[in-house]
Amino acid sequence: MRPFFVYGTLKRGQSNYARLLAGQTVSEMRAWLPNTALYTAGPYPFLVEAVDLVPPGATVFGELMTVAVDQYQQTLALLDELEDFVPGRVGNLYERVIRMVQTAVGPCEAWVYIAGAVVEAAIRRGELWLIDSGEWS
C-alpha cells in the first residue's frame, strides 16, 4: 500500500482532492519528482519522464498522499478510474507506475500517474504545452 504522488487536480485545494482524497488520508506532505515535466492542454496536467520531453533540470512539484488502510483499495480504484487507467490495457490515458519521490524527510516510493503513450505522442505533435514551473496551481 504505497502513497500517491499527486501533482494536479488531486492536490490540496484542487477539485478532485475535495471529491476523492479529503478525509481519506493519514498523511499529506510536499513532494517533488526530479527529471520529470508537466504538460497540459487545459483542465489538468500530465507528468512525463521521456528524456526528449523533459528539459534539463526539470522537476515536478506536488504532494505525497498516504491513504488510510481501511480506505486504500476503494481510493485506489477511484483514482485509477479518474486517471483512466486499467492495468495491462493498451492506450491508457495515464499509466500508474512506482517511482521514488523526494520529500523534506527523505525519499519515498510512491504510485505516480504518468502520461500514457497516446499523450506523449500528442505532446510531440505540439498539442500540449509545457508548464515551465513544474507546478500545477
Backbone torsions as a table, in degrees:
resi	resn	phi	psi	omega
1	MET	NA	88.9	-178.7
2	ARG	-84.7	153.0	170.5
3	PRO	-70.5	170.8	179.4
4	PHE	-112.8	132.2	171.2
5	PHE	-91.3	115.1	-179.3
6	VAL	-112.7	144.2	-172.3
7	TYR	-140.4	2.8	-176.9
8	GLY	-134.1	-120.5	-174.0
9	THR	-72.4	-4.6	176.6
10	LEU	-94.5	-3.8	177.1
11	LYS	-70.7	155.4	176.4
12	ARG	-53.6	136.4	179.5
13	GLY	89.2	-8.7	180.0
14	GLN	-98.9	162.9	-171.7
15	SER	-59.6	-44.0	-176.5
16	ASN	-79.6	-19.2	172.5
17	TYR	-62.0	-51.4	-178.1
18	ALA	-59.6	-36.3	-175.8
19	ARG	-80.1	-35.2	-169.5
20	LEU	-120.9	-23.9	-174.8
21	LEU	-116.3	-27.3	-178.7
22	ALA	-56.5	126.7	179.9
23	GLY	82.6	-3.1	-178.3
24	GLN	-104.3	-7.6	-172.7
25	THR	-105.2	155.1	174.1
26	VAL	-109.5	-12.6	179.4
27	SER	-156.0	139.3	176.3
28	GLU	-140.5	125.5	179.4
29	MET	-146.7	155.0	176.9
30	ARG	-61.0	140.3	179.7
31	ALA	-150.8	165.3	178.5
32	TRP	-150.1	156.4	-177.7
33	LEU	-129.0	102.5	-179.6
34	PRO	-65.5	159.6	176.3
35	ASN	60.3	36.4	175.1
36	THR	-137.4	166.0	179.9
37	ALA	-142.3	158.5	175.8
38	LEU	-108.6	137.4	173.5
39	TYR	-129.1	155.7	177.9
40	THR	-151.2	159.3	170.8
41	ALA	-125.9	9.4	-179.4
42	GLY	160.8	-108.3	-166.1
43	PRO	-80.0	-7.3	179.9
44	TYR	-156.1	156.8	-176.4
45	PRO	-98.9	166.3	172.9
46	PHE	-125.2	132.5	174.6
47	LEU	-91.6	132.9	177.7
48	VAL	-126.1	151.0	177.2
49	GLU	-128.9	2.9	177.9
50	ALA	-62.8	129.6	-173.4
51	VAL	-54.1	-39.4	-177.8
52	ASP	-73.8	-9.0	-179.0
53	LEU	-109.9	-6.1	-176.6
54	VAL	-109.2	114.8	177.2
55	PRO	-62.0	151.2	177.9
56	PRO	-55.0	132.6	177.7
57	GLY	79.0	2.2	-177.9
58	ALA	-67.6	146.0	178.6
59	THR	-142.8	141.6	174.0
60	VAL	-102.5	132.7	-179.0
61	PHE	-107.0	139.2	-179.6
62	GLY	-162.4	-145.6	-178.0
63	GLU	-138.7	147.1	176.4
64	LEU	-100.0	118.1	-177.3
65	MET	-109.3	119.1	175.2
66	THR	-101.1	117.2	-174.8
67	VAL	-88.2	142.4	177.3
68	ALA	-57.0	140.6	-176.3
69	VAL	-53.7	-45.3	-176.5
70	ASP	-72.5	-11.0	178.7
71	GLN	-108.8	-2.8	-167.9
72	TYR	-62.5	-54.1	-175.6
73	GLN	-62.4	-41.1	178.3
74	GLN	-65.0	-44.2	-179.8
75	THR	-65.3	-42.6	177.3
76	LEU	-57.4	-46.0	179.5
77	ALA	-62.8	-41.9	179.8
78	LEU	-66.7	-39.8	178.8
79	LEU	-68.4	-41.3	175.9
80	ASP	-58.8	-41.4	179.0
81	GLU	-65.1	-46.8	178.7
82	LEU	-56.3	-44.0	-175.5
83	GLU	-86.3	5.9	179.8
84	ASP	54.1	44.6	179.8
85	PHE	-109.6	126.0	173.2
86	VAL	-125.7	120.0	-178.9
87	PRO	-52.9	130.8	176.8
88	GLY	81.5	-7.3	-178.9
89	ARG	-80.6	136.2	173.7
90	VAL	-80.4	137.5	176.6
91	GLY	91.8	16.1	175.4
92	ASN	-58.9	143.6	174.3
93	LEU	-64.8	-45.4	174.8
94	TYR	-123.9	154.0	169.7
95	GLU	-111.9	141.4	176.7
96	ARG	-97.6	119.3	-175.9
97	VAL	-130.9	160.9	176.4
98	ILE	-95.4	129.1	177.8
99	ARG	-139.1	155.3	175.9
100	MET	-90.3	110.5	179.4
101	VAL	-100.0	157.9	-177.5
102	GLN	-101.9	142.2	174.8
103	THR	-136.9	171.0	178.6
104	ALA	-64.2	-22.7	179.9
105	VAL	-100.0	6.9	177.7
106	GLY	120.8	175.7	-178.2
107	PRO	-72.1	154.4	-179.4
108	CYS	-147.9	134.3	175.9
109	GLU	-75.4	131.3	-175.4
110	ALA	-146.1	159.8	168.1
111	TRP	-76.6	137.9	176.3
112	VAL	-135.2	133.0	174.0
113	TYR	-91.7	116.2	-179.8
114	ILE	-111.4	160.2	-179.6
115	ALA	-59.9	136.1	174.7
116	GLY	-76.8	172.9	-175.9
117	ALA	-59.7	-36.2	-179.7
118	VAL	-64.3	-40.3	179.2
119	VAL	-69.0	-43.2	178.3
120	GLU	-58.7	-39.8	177.8
121	ALA	-63.4	-40.4	178.2
122	ALA	-64.7	-37.6	176.8
123	ILE	-62.8	-44.2	-179.6
124	ARG	-65.0	-26.1	176.0
125	ARG	-83.2	-2.3	178.6
126	GLY	84.2	19.0	-176.4
127	GLU	-87.0	-11.1	175.8
128	LEU	-127.6	157.9	-179.2
129	TRP	-119.3	152.7	-178.8
130	LEU	-73.7	137.3	170.0
131	ILE	-95.1	98.6	-171.3
132	ASP	-55.8	-36.1	-175.4
133	SER	-74.1	-18.6	-174.7
134	GLY	73.4	12.5	-175.4
135	GLU	-126.8	122.0	174.6
136	TRP	-87.8	124.9	-179.3
137	SER	-136.8	NA	NA
